[in-house]
C-alpha cells in the first residue's frame, strides 16, 4: 500500500504498536518517537492510532538520529505523566547496550516501552522482554477491513 507521495505505509507495525500502547497507557500520555529519517520515509503513526481507539494525549518525539531518540525515550520514561513510550526505528535497531539501558529504565519506573522495528532492523539482538513479528495477512479478494498477523518468538 502506498501513500499519495508513493511512500511505503507500514500500517501493520504501527497498528500493532499503537494497540499495545493503548493497552499499557492507562489513561496517561502516549509518547511515540521516530528518527527524522523514519518520519520522512514513512510519515508519523497517526493514521494507525484511531484504529485502536487511543484517546490519551499524544506527545510525538521527532528525534534527529537514533542516539538522540534513545536519549529522549529514556527521559520520557522518567516522566510520571507518561503511560507508555512507543519507539519506532524502522531502519536500524538500537544496539544491545542501548536496549538494555532502556529495559532497565522501564523496570525502574514501572512503565512499558514498545519498540517497533522494521524488517531492516527487526533481526537485531535486543534486551526486549518479549519479541513479536507483526505483518499484514495475505491478501484476500473479499470486502472488509484488512487483517493482520502476529506471532511471538
N, C-alpha and C positions, 0 to 999 in steps of 0.2 A: 504494500500500500504506500503510495507517495502522497506527499502534501502538495499544495499548489505550487510550491517552489521546487518540486522534484527532489525533496529531501526524504530519506527513509524515515518512516514513522514506526517507532518501536513500542507500539501500544501494549503488547503482551507484558513486557518487562515493566512498563510504567504502571499498568493496571495492577499487576501483582504487588509491586512496591507500595502503591497507593492503598491497596486493600489492607496490607499488613500495617501500614502507618495508621489507618483509621481504627484498626483493632487495638493498637497499643497506645494511642494518643490520650485516651481517657478524658476527652474534653479540653485538653491543653493544646498549645500551638503545635503544628506540624511544620518541620523545617526541612524542605527539600533542598539539596545542594548539588550543583553540577560544575564541572570545569567550563571555562569560557568556550573551549573547543567543542565540548558536548552541546552546549546551548546553541552555538552557531550551526552545528551539523544536524542536530535532532530537535531543536526547539525546547521549550520548557514543558514540564509534565502536566500542565493544567488541563489538557484535553482528557487525560485519564482520570483526573480526580473526581469529577461529577459522577462517574460511573460507579463509584464505590461510596458515594454519599458522604464525603468528607465535609463537615460543616465547621471544623475548627479553623482558627486563624492560621493563615499560611504566611511563612516568612521564608522567602527564597534566598539562598546563598548562591551568588554567581562568582565562583572562585576563578582566579586567573589561571592557575595551573593546579595540578594535583597536590603539591605540598601546601599551597595556600588554602585549598579546600579542606584538607585534612586538619589544618590548624583551626579553621573556622568551625568545623564539625565538632572538634573537641571542646571549643569554647561554648558552642550551642548546647552540648550535652550537660554542661555545668550550670545552665540557667534553669531555675525552678519552674518557670512558666512554659518550658518546652516539654511536650509529652513524648515526642518521637522525632528522630532525625532520619531522613532518607538521603543517603549519599549515592549518587549515580555517577559512575565512571565507566563509560562505555568503551573507551579506547585503551585504557590501561588500569591495572589493579594496583592498589597500594601494596607496597612490599610487606613481607610478613611482620617485620618490626613495627611498622606504622599501624597495621591492622591489629596487632596485639596491644599496642598502646590504646587504640580506640576501644577495644574489647575491655580492657582494664578500666577505662574511664566510664564505660557503660555500667559495669558492675559496681563501681564505686558510688554512682549516683542513682542506680536502680532504674535507668531509662534505656529503652531499646534503640538500637541503630539498625536500620535496614540498609544493607549495602547491595545496590543493584549494579551488576557488572554485565557489560555487553559480551557478545561472542568473542571479540578480540581479547578481552580481559578475563573472561569467566573461568578459565582453567588455571589461573594463578593460585599459588598457595597462600591462604589467608588464615587468620585466627578466628574465623567465624564459628559460632556455636553450632549452627545448622547451615546447610547449604541446599539450595533449591535450584532447579533448572525450569524456567518458565518460557514457553513458546506458544505460538498460535497453533491451534488444532488444524489438521488437514482440511483443506477447502472442500466443502460440500455444496453442491448447487441446490441449496434449499433456502427458503426465506427464513429470516430471523436473525438474531444477533450472532456475531461470530463467537465461537467457543475458544477456549484456551486449554492448555495442557500444563500441568505442573508435576514435578517429581522431586522427591527428596533423595539426596545421596550423601 
